Amino acid sequence: MSKELTGILKSWEVKVKKSQAAAKKRAVSIFTTMSVAHVDEEASDTEVSHVEKIFSNGDIYIGQWAAENCPHGDGKYLWADGCMYFGEWYKGKSNGKGKFSWPSGATYEGQFKNCYMHGEGTFTGSLNDTYKGCWVMNKKHGKGSTSYANGDHYEGDWRKGLQDGQGTYQWNSGHQYVGQWKKGKMNGNGTLIWANEQRYDGTWEAGLPKGNGTFRWEDGSFYVGVWGKDQKEQNVKFYPSTPPVSHDDWEPRQLFSVEMNQCVISEAESITEFPSDKVFSWLNGEGKHHKRQIKKNPKNDNRGGRQSVDGRVSNGDGLGSDGVGSGHIHGLGIRPHLAERQGITICKGHKNYELMLNLQLGIRHSVGRPAPTKSLDLKPTAFDTEEKLWTRFPPEGSKHTPPHQSCDFRWKDYCPLVFRTLRKLFNVDPADYMLSICGNEALRELSSPGKSGSFFYMTNDDKYMIKTMKKAEVKVLKRMLPAYFEHVKNFENTLVTKFFGLHCVKMGGPSLRKVRFVIMGNLFCTEVPISRRFDLKGSSHGRITDKPESQIDANTTLKDLDLNFIFRLQKDWFQEFCRQVERDCNFLEQERIMDYSLLVGISFQECNQELSADEGCLSESCTPRGNVEPDSRGTTPRGSSADTDEPLNPTRLGINMPARVESTVRNHETQLVGEPTGEFHNVVLFFGIIDILQDYDISKKLEHAYKSFQYDPTSISAVDPIQYSKRFHDFIFSVFKEDS
């Protein structure tokens, strides 16, 4: 090691030791030797050398280096801000055993995967909080235990970073709770025993006793009945011990005002910056982010291969990074590899970079405002869009807006209370929503605008799509918003597009443009690889893909005349599907909407079986949650479905549905539905009704009149909403069948 580098490392070690001592008064060197397992045998096939690198931004890397110009093997990376990773690398990513240190003195030691804390590991905070257990994508998930700095201790189940499931919490004062948890709070059946041996056995909700339960003293006397913090819902009765002992100085409300105040759940130290957020600088000092490092396809520089979870790259031509073909599903010509990630990252220099900054600033402002009410019943005034409520965002900041580096712009949030309530209906957590759209990761612009001329943007986690809108589309959505709200509130399993927000940015500076956009759910946000996708309307004119078969891949959206399958659903699912399509078509017909389509994604299980378990996992089959009768208002009961967390890959109508497809053949080119061949494949389906903002306006009426002279009027897309609904309905029921 050079003298210069040795000096830098020594000064760095002193700096980190001082920051650790200030945080915890414990000076533990971040250069402590740790045992690191050897990289797997596959890694040994890559030519590596030992290097010592100092980057122009002050970062340092020491360790094994691959010919691909990135770390590979064992190595240590030190960032200029004082963070450090020491452990195993695989093709430029921290993979395997390793240790990450923060300048505050906090550390994580354990398993890494694609730079995420993933697997078994131990996090020790700067104040000496310690979590030891399972991690999934930077979050505590699975079995684990936490020892808090104040002496409290929890051991049990975790989900998405919070206590969830069965667990035991021990307070340093001697109190103990054993039972069920949900989202970090006591919830379900459980027992809390105080240090003085008083105890409550019963049901809990949101951290407090609620429902049937018993509060008992050591002498055997007890209160039993229905408990609740609200006196109106509480009804309990006292039973004395034998011989009787007086407890006249205690009344049931003290359980909430006194006893429960002694049992506050501690909060562990939050991690403000994860290892996966860090930027690496080995590519000519340009600071390429590890998440966005994609090998380019030489045939098309805009189509990058998507990295698999182990760091390998698919080139988009059916070949792995080793050049070996990945095979086909017999008779379908479908390769079992992950689709390329669509879109171009919007970074500095992109023509829409400022627009995306403005969008993110506006959404932070809208979502971060205090929520006025939790009721799902809204007054008609909530749907009023005539009032002009613009917020100005000057670069220097204002009383209500932060300073920023973009241009001066104005922001409009249409019907904020309505969309806030819609997000609640769709079980969208406000913090997760804001993080997806406004987090550190840049948005992606899909490569080309849609047929309408609108542009589409995708969040980095693929959860949400942002679509720019014409003024006419905004008018349609504002007009139908009250009916849309009632429809999605009454029918939980609706297949129509989920809308989460409607906004407008009015940009200042030289551009002086106004951009309207809507935020929607992405139907194909899933770990399961989508092999084929279809956009189905039930019309035949122009409804065929003009690409040659050699250019069709997993990201190509095929049309009606490309469809060569019949979808077969289990009986319960099929019955619920039929009911919901009827409801949704009636709703769209009443709102005079046409030109919508059913977007269908197919994941072949033959593909999934050839992928590793991490690249695609299928949920077990289950009966539809929506297979219950509506109540007297026509509302499908939400009940437990709204109150219970769904699995990581939930199965519901249109999402992650196990099914079978039967191959078909057409007798002639214009035949919409082919003849069944008896060849079946097990699949998982994703589907929903999209493009629901086109009403039958004068332009569509003229299009219908013009094309009717040239083509069969029943074959064109532009038809009256009543006719469109019937044709769509009939076609969908001809390609979706009950599986016998």
Buried (B, 14 or more C-beta within 10 A) or exposed (E): EEEEBEEBBEEBBEEBBEBBEEBBEEBBEBBEEEEBEEBEEEBEEBEBEEEBBBBEEEBBBBBBBBEEEBBBBBBBBBBEEBBBBBBBBBBBBBBBBBBBBBBBBBBBBBBBBBBBBBBBBBBBBBBBBBBBBBBBBBBBBBBBBBBBBEEBBBBBBBBBBBBBBBBBBBBEEEBBBBBBBBBBBBBBBBBBBBEEEBBBBBBBBEBBBBBBBBBBBEBEBBBBBBBBBEEEEBEBEBEBBEEEEEBEEBEBEEBBEEBBEEBEBBEBBEBEEBBBBBBBBBEEEEBBBBBBBBBEBEEEEEBBBBBBBBBBBBBBBBBBBEEEEBBBBEEBEBBBBBBBBBBBBBEEEBEBBBBBBBBBBBBBBBBEEEEEEEEEEBEEEBBEBEEEEEBEBBEEEEEEBEEBEBBBBBBBBBBBBBBBBBBBBBEBEEEEBBBBBBBEBBBBBBEEEEEBEBBBBBBBBBBBBBBBBEEEBBBBBBBBBBBBBBBBBBBBBBBBBBBBBBBBBBBBEEEEEEBBBBBBBBBBBBBBBBBBBBBBBBBBBBBBBEEEEEEBBBBBBBBBBBBBBBBBBBEBBBBBBBBBBEBBBEBBBBBBBBBBBBBBBBBBBBBBEBBEEEBBBBBEEBEBBBBEEBEEEEEBBBEEBEEEEEEEBBBBBBBBBBBBBBBBEBEEEEEBBBEBEEBBBBBBBBBBBBBBBBBBBEEBEEBBEEBBEEEEBEBBBBBBBEBBBBBBBEBBBEBBBBBE
